Amino acid sequence: DKSREKQRKKNLLVKKEAKEKEPKPKKPKKTPIVPTAMRKKTAKQRRAQQTVEDEEELTQEYRLLKKLKKGTIDENEYAKLTGTEDLL
């Protein structure tokens, strides 16, 4: 029993030394194939982007409406700038 234990410890020591001698395999770095600029956006990011765009569009249309009411621009120009010229 004691001889088996000695043999086991010897084998463990040999295996440990062998492991230390061999170089560890380098793991390949996981880099995204697609660059960050082309990365897909999450649903939350898409909604946030859409909200910002909608607010900007609404602000621009409101400014144009104020100009229309003041008389700075006419209805045709307003329709052209808002993209509703086909509705006239």
WOWOMO-V502543 format. One record per residue. N is the residue number from 1. OMEGA is omega as a letter, one per 30 degrees, with the letter a starting at -180 (NA if undefined). D_FIRST is the distance of its C-alpha to the first C-alpha in Angstrom with 1 decimal. Layout:
n:omega:d_first
N:OMEGA:D_FIRST
N:OMEGA:D_FIRST
//
This chain:
n:omega:d_first
1:l:0.0
2:l:3.8
3:l:5.4
4:l:5.1
5:l:6.4
6:l:8.8
7:l:9.9
8:l:10.6
9:l:12.5
10:l:14.2
11:l:15.3
12:l:16.5
13:l:18.4
14:l:20.0
15:a:21.0
16:l:22.5
17:l:24.5
18:l:25.7
19:a:26.9
20:a:28.7
21:a:30.4
22:l:31.9
23:l:34.9
24:l:34.9
25:a:37.2
26:l:40.3
27:l:41.4
28:l:45.0
29:l:47.2
30:l:48.7
31:l:52.4
32:a:54.9
33:a:56.8
34:l:60.0
35:a:61.4
36:l:61.8
37:a:65.5
38:a:65.0
39:l:62.3
40:l:63.1
41:l:64.1
42:a:62.7
43:a:65.1
44:l:65.5
45:l:66.5
46:l:68.9
47:a:70.6
48:l:70.9
49:l:72.4
50:l:74.8
51:l:75.9
52:l:76.7
53:l:78.7
54:l:80.5
55:l:81.5
56:l:82.8
57:l:84.8
58:l:86.2
59:a:87.3
60:l:89.0
61:l:90.8
62:l:91.9
63:l:93.3
64:l:95.2
65:l:96.6
66:l:97.9
67:l:99.5
68:a:101.1
69:l:102.5
70:a:103.9
71:l:105.5
72:l:103.7
73:l:102.5
74:a:104.1
75:a:102.6
76:l:102.1
77:l:100.2
78:a:98.1
79:a:97.3
80:a:96.4
81:l:94.1
82:l:92.3
83:a:92.0
84:a:94.3
85:l:97.3
86:l:96.9
87:a:97.5
88:NA:101.0
//
